[in-house]
Amino acid sequence: MEPGGGGGGSSTQSYPSAARISDSLCYPQYTASLKCLEEFNSDKSKCQEHFDVYKECKKKEAVFAKELSLVEAIEMIGLNLL
């Protein structure tokens, strides 16, 4: 079944990744990219700087998430490294 398709189940399909974008640390960069696209009638070449900033933010966010997961795992098993 295709996402959002009318496969007989619920009439509305949930898209968790889309719902979480506003929780991202990079949400301001994301919205700036969209605004740029709106301003320049979807001319991606005019918005490359915004895309680059967003991409860099997502890389940093991924590193942060991995580090946070490691700290949480260490705390869960009860190690005190500090």
NORHU-V697879 format. One record per pair of residues at least 4 apart in sequence whose ideal C-beta (glycine too) atoms are under 7 Angstrom apart, sorted by sequence separation. I is the first residue (numbers start at 1). GAP is how many residues later the second one is. D is the distance in Angstrom with one decimal. If there is no record, write none. Layout:
# NORHU-V697879
i=(I	I)
gap=(GAP	GAP)
d=(D	D)
This chain:
# NORHU-V697879
i=(1	15	16	20	26	27	28	29	30	31	32	33	34	35	36	47	48	49	50	51	52	53	54	55	56	57	58	59	60	61	62	63	64	65	66	67	68	69	70	71	72	73	22	37	74	1	21	24	40	40	74	4	21	3	36	37	36	33	36	33	32	33	33	29	30	29	26	29	26	25	26	26	25	24)
gap=(4	4	4	4	4	4	4	4	4	4	4	4	4	4	4	4	4	4	4	4	4	4	4	4	4	4	4	4	4	4	4	4	4	4	4	4	4	4	4	4	4	4	5	5	5	6	6	6	6	7	7	9	9	10	10	10	11	14	14	17	18	18	21	24	24	25	28	28	31	32	32	35	36	37)
d=(5.6	6.3	6.3	6.8	5.7	6.3	6.3	6.6	6.7	6.2	6.3	6.6	6.4	6.1	6.2	6.0	6.2	6.5	6.4	6.1	6.4	6.4	6.4	6.7	6.6	6.1	6.4	6.7	6.2	6.3	6.6	6.4	6.2	6.3	6.5	6.5	6.3	6.2	6.4	6.4	6.2	6.8	5.5	5.3	4.9	4.0	6.5	6.8	4.0	6.3	6.5	4.3	6.3	5.6	6.8	5.7	3.8	6.1	4.7	4.3	5.2	5.8	5.3	5.2	5.8	4.1	6.0	4.8	3.9	6.9	5.5	5.6	5.0	6.6)
